[in-house]
């Protein structure tokens, strides 16, 4: 099974999710450090659609100025545009497999798509 994790190595939950993926037999893993290689707006929309969530559900408020910038109450399009411009606004980690997409908080959520 192919799996892609949008990973932040500074995040404990992201590291734990990555470890689950690495320890799962048969997983062909791609790791994208999204702070170095940001998401496109189209990729964010696809991930959120496939995960069954809205951009607001994946908006990282803690440790960012997203709330001060009014993103908490912004439109989906404005949130996605802000996330594409500043990937730190995206909660992490997001994992995509053939079985679906999940925002893996807590990390055990990843098991739903393995």
C-alpha positions in Angstrom: 0.0 0.0 0.0 1.2 3.5 -0.9 1.0 6.2 1.8 2.0 9.8 1.9 2.5 11.8 5.1 2.7 15.5 5.1 5.1 15.7 8.0 6.6 18.2 10.4 9.6 16.7 12.1 9.3 19.2 15.0 5.8 17.8 15.9 5.6 14.9 18.3 2.2 13.7 16.8 3.7 13.8 13.3 6.7 11.8 14.4 4.5 9.2 16.2 2.3 8.9 13.1 5.4 8.5 10.9 6.6 5.8 13.2 3.3 3.9 12.9 3.6 4.1 9.1 7.2 3.0 9.1 6.4 0.0 11.4 3.5 -1.2 9.3 4.4 -4.0 6.9 3.7 -3.4 3.3 3.6 0.4 3.4 5.4 2.1 0.6 6.0 5.5 2.3 6.5 9.0 0.9 7.4 11.7 3.4 6.7 15.3 2.4 8.1 17.9 4.8 5.4 20.4 3.9 7.2 23.4 5.5 9.9 22.9 3.0 7.7 21.8 0.1 4.3 23.6 0.7 0.9 22.3 -0.4 -0.8 23.8 -3.4 -4.3 25.1 -2.9 -5.6 22.4 -5.2 -3.9 19.7 -3.2 -5.3 21.1 0.1 -8.8 21.1 -1.4 -8.4 17.5 -2.6 -7.1 16.3 0.8 -9.8 18.0 2.8 -12.5 16.7 0.4 -11.2 13.2 0.6 -10.9 13.4 4.4 -14.4 14.7 4.7 -13.4 17.9 6.5 -13.4 21.5 5.8 -10.3 23.8 5.7 -11.4 25.3 9.1 -11.2 21.8 10.6 -7.6 21.6 9.5 -6.6 25.2 10.5 -3.8 25.3 13.1 -4.4 28.0 15.6 -2.0 27.1 18.2 1.5 28.5 17.6 0.4 30.6 14.7 -1.1 34.0 14.1 -4.1 32.5 12.2 -6.7 33.7 14.8 -5.3 37.2 14.9 -5.4 37.3 11.1 -9.1 36.5 11.3 -8.8 33.1 9.6 -10.9 31.3 12.2 -13.9 33.1 10.8 -12.7 33.4 7.2 -14.3 31.7 4.1 -13.0 28.2 3.1 -11.3 29.8 0.0 -9.5 32.4 2.1 -8.4 29.7 4.6 -7.1 27.5 1.8 -5.3 30.5 0.2 -3.7 31.4 3.5 -2.6 27.7 4.1 -1.1 27.5 0.6 0.9 30.7 1.3 1.9 29.7 4.8 1.8 25.9 5.4 2.3 26.4 9.2 -1.5 27.1 9.2 -2.2 23.5 8.3 -2.7 21.1 11.3 -0.5 18.1 11.1 0.0 15.4 10.1 -2.2 14.6 7.1 -1.8 11.1 5.7 -3.2 9.8 2.4 -3.4 6.2 1.4 -5.4 4.2 -1.1 -8.1 3.8 1.6 -8.5 7.5 2.2 -7.1 10.6 3.9 -7.0 11.5 7.6 -5.8 14.4 9.7 -4.0 12.2 12.2 -4.7 13.8 15.5 -4.3 11.7 17.6 -1.8 9.6 15.7 -3.8 6.3 16.0 -6.3 7.8 13.5 -3.9 6.7 10.8 -4.8 3.1 11.4 -8.2 3.7 9.9 -6.7 4.0 6.5 -4.0 1.3 6.7 
